[in-house]
Amino acid sequence: MTRFAVVYYSSTGSVHALAEAYAAGAEEAGAEVRLRRAAELVPREIIEANEAWKEHLEATVHIPTAEVEDLIWADGFALGTPTRFGQPAAQLKQFLDSSSSAWSAGHLAGKPASGFTSAHERHGGHESTLLALYHTFCHWGSLIVPTGYENYDVAHAAGGNPYGVSSVGGDGAPGQPVLDHARCQGHRLAVLARTVQAARAEAA
Ligand SMILES: Cc1cc2nc3c(=O)[nH]c(=O)nc-3n(C[C@H](O)[C@H](O)[C@H](O)COP(=O)(O)O)c2cc1C
C-alpha cells in the first residue's frame, strides 16, 4: 500500500483544514496516510492570551507531532504552513531543520512532494512561501509536484494558484473550493507516489 504523509503547522486552523483535505484525498486514492502536526514552539502563556490559537491547539492535541521518520516512512508527502512574512512558519522550519540525518542518508530523495499554505491577504505571500518551502524540497531531491492547472476547473475555482494549494483568510475555515483543490492535490500526489514506487520496484 502506498504510504503518504501530511505534515503541517497551523496556529488557528486554516492550514489544519487544508491538511485534513489533503489526507482525505490521499486516502481516497488508496494510500495509508499519516497526518502529523509540527510541534509548537511558542511559550504557553503567549498561546493562552490568544483565544483562537489556544482553542485550535487544544482541539488538535490528539494529532501526533511530526517526526522526520514520518517522511522516511512515506512514499510521498505534502507539507503545509501559514504564511509568515512571506515565508514558512518557524514551527515547520524547525521540523525541516531536523531532517539533516535523513537527508544525508538519501531517505528523502525521489519522493513526490508538494506544499500548501494560507495567508491573510489575497496577495500576502502565498507563492513566496511555497517557493521557500520548495527550496528545501530541492535539497532533499524531492520530485516537486506543483498544482499547475492539470485539474483546471478545480484550480481556477480555488484562486488559480499553480504553485500549490493556498487559502486566503485567517479564520480557520478555508472555503469549499480551496478544500476541494487540496483534496484533489492529495489524491493526485498519492497516485504519483504509487506510480513512482511501482516504477522503482520494476527497475530494481
Ligand atoms: C507573525 C505572523 C506573520 C504573518 N505574515 C503574513 C503575511 O506575510 N501575509 C499574510 O497574508 N498573512 C500573514 N499572516 C497571517 C497568517 O498567515 C494567516 O492568518 C494564516 O491564514 C493563518 O493560518 P492558520 O490559521 O493555519 O494558523 C501572518 C501572521 C503572523 C502571526
The ligand as an SDF file (V2000), in Angstrom:
LIG
                    3D

 31 33  0  0  0  0  0  0  0  0999 V2000
    3.8750   36.5370   12.5580 C   0  0  0  0  0  0  0  0  0  0  0  0
    2.8280   36.4730   11.5020 C   0  0  0  0  0  0  0  0  0  0  0  0
    3.1680   36.8100   10.2030 C   0  0  0  0  0  0  0  0  0  0  0  0
    2.2090   36.7620    9.2020 C   0  0  0  0  0  0  0  0  0  0  0  0
    2.5710   37.1340    7.9340 N   0  0  0  0  0  0  0  0  0  0  0  0
    1.6250   37.1760    6.9710 C   0  0  0  0  0  0  0  0  0  0  0  0
    1.9580   37.5990    5.6520 C   0  0  0  0  0  0  0  0  0  0  0  0
    3.1060   37.8620    5.3240 O   0  0  0  0  0  0  0  0  0  0  0  0
    0.9630   37.6700    4.7380 N   0  0  0  0  0  0  0  0  0  0  0  0
   -0.3450   37.3790    5.0450 C   0  0  0  0  0  0  0  0  0  0  0  0
   -1.2070   37.4980    4.1810 O   0  0  0  0  0  0  0  0  0  0  0  0
   -0.6800   36.9140    6.2710 N   0  0  0  0  0  0  0  0  0  0  0  0
    0.2710   36.8110    7.2280 C   0  0  0  0  0  0  0  0  0  0  0  0
   -0.0660   36.3480    8.4700 N   0  0  0  0  0  0  0  0  0  0  0  0
   -1.4060   35.7860    8.6920 C   0  0  0  0  0  0  0  0  0  0  0  0
   -1.4420   34.2560    8.5330 C   0  0  0  0  0  0  0  0  0  0  0  0
   -0.5940   33.7830    7.5180 O   0  0  0  0  0  0  0  0  0  0  0  0
   -2.8650   33.8010    8.2080 C   0  0  0  0  0  0  0  0  0  0  0  0
   -3.7450   34.2750    9.1840 O   0  0  0  0  0  0  0  0  0  0  0  0
   -2.9810   32.2950    8.0580 C   0  0  0  0  0  0  0  0  0  0  0  0
   -4.1530   32.0140    7.3250 O   0  0  0  0  0  0  0  0  0  0  0  0
   -3.0570   31.5760    9.3960 C   0  0  0  0  0  0  0  0  0  0  0  0
   -3.1010   30.1740    9.1950 O   0  0  0  0  0  0  0  0  0  0  0  0
   -3.5380   29.1840   10.3910 P   0  0  0  0  0  0  0  0  0  0  0  0
   -4.9910   29.5120   10.6910 O   0  0  0  0  0  0  0  0  0  0  0  0
   -3.3770   27.8130    9.8440 O   0  0  0  0  0  0  0  0  0  0  0  0
   -2.6470   29.4600   11.5580 O   0  0  0  0  0  0  0  0  0  0  0  0
    0.8760   36.3700    9.4920 C   0  0  0  0  0  0  0  0  0  0  0  0
    0.5540   36.0020   10.8130 C   0  0  0  0  0  0  0  0  0  0  0  0
    1.5080   36.0620   11.8010 C   0  0  0  0  0  0  0  0  0  0  0  0
    1.1250   35.6660   13.1930 C   0  0  0  0  0  0  0  0  0  0  0  0
  1  2  1  0
  2  3  1  0
  2 30  2  0
  3  4  2  0
  4  5  1  0
  4 28  1  0
  5  6  2  0
  6  7  1  0
  6 13  1  0
  7  8  2  0
  7  9  1  0
  9 10  1  0
 10 11  2  0
 10 12  1  0
 12 13  2  0
 13 14  1  0
 14 15  1  0
 14 28  1  0
 15 16  1  0
 16 17  1  0
 16 18  1  0
 18 19  1  0
 18 20  1  0
 20 21  1  0
 20 22  1  0
 22 23  1  0
 23 24  1  0
 24 25  2  0
 24 26  1  0
 24 27  1  0
 28 29  2  0
 29 30  1  0
 30 31  1  0
M  END
$$$$
